[in-house]
Amino acid sequence: MRTVIYKYPLRRLLEQTILMPALARPLSVAIVDGEFFVWAAVDPDARNVARRFFIWPTGVTFPEGISDDRFLGTITTQEGLRVWHIFDGGEM
């Protein structure tokens, strides 16, 4: 198995799924030119599977079933007025 790091766009939705190679390891998140992205270590030869991500704003009730051990990072927008916390929901 070979491993490479790929970048995947995230939409600003509370919950979403992205197709990624099976057993991908999400590493970090950041904002680039106003867009959200997640970087993951993947085997590019693995079959694609749906993986769930949560983008949760500060001050909003945390959903059940989201573990903070799957926390990927925090992104701020609008000069820090909006703060988003991104969690890996795992493969579906």
N, C-alpha and C positions, 0 to 999 in steps of 0.2 A: 504494500500500500504506500503510495506517495501522498504527501501532504502539502497543500498550498494554502495561502490565505487569500480569500476572496472578499469583496465588498458587496453588500446587498442594501438596496434602498429600503427605508421604512416610511410608511405613510403615517401621518399624525392621527391615528385611530387608537382607541383604547385597547382593542384587541385585533390582531391580524395574523394571517398565515403567509409564510414565504416558502417557496420550494427551494430546498437545499439538498446537497448530497446527504445520504443517510450517515448518521453518527457524526455530523458536523459538530464542532466545538466553538460556539460563539465566544469571542474574545473581548470585544470592546464595542462601544458606540461613540459617535461624535456627530457634530453638525458640520457640514461642508457646504459653503455657498447657500445657506439657508435650508438645506435638506438634511434629514436624518439618515444615518447609515449605521449598519452593524457589520463588523468584520468577523469572519469565522475561519477557523482552520478546517479544511475539508479534504476529502479524497475525491478529486474531480472525476474519477472513474466509477464512483459509487452511484447507485440509482438515486434519483431525486425523491424526496419525501416532503410532506408538509410539516413545517415547524411553526409553532405558535409563539408570538411575541406580544407583550403587554407594554403599553406606553401610558404610565399613570402620572397624572399631575399632582403636585403638592396640594394637600388639603382636601383631597377626595378620598372617600372611604375605600380602603384597600379590599380588593376582591378576595373571596375565599379561594383557597387552593393555590395561591401564589406564594411561593416560598422565597424568603429574602436571600437564600443561598443561590438563587438563580438571578440575582441582581447583576446587571451588566454595566450600569453607569447612569449618570445624570447629565442631562442636556438642558441648557438655559437658552431662552430666546427673548426677544424684545428687551435687550439690555438687562437681562436678569429678572424681568418682571414675571416671566413664565418659566416654571421649572418642571421638567419631565423626568420620570424615573423609568428606565427600561429594564424589563425582566424577560428572561428566556422561559417560555412555557413548555419547551420540549417538543419532541416529535409527536405527531398525532397518529 
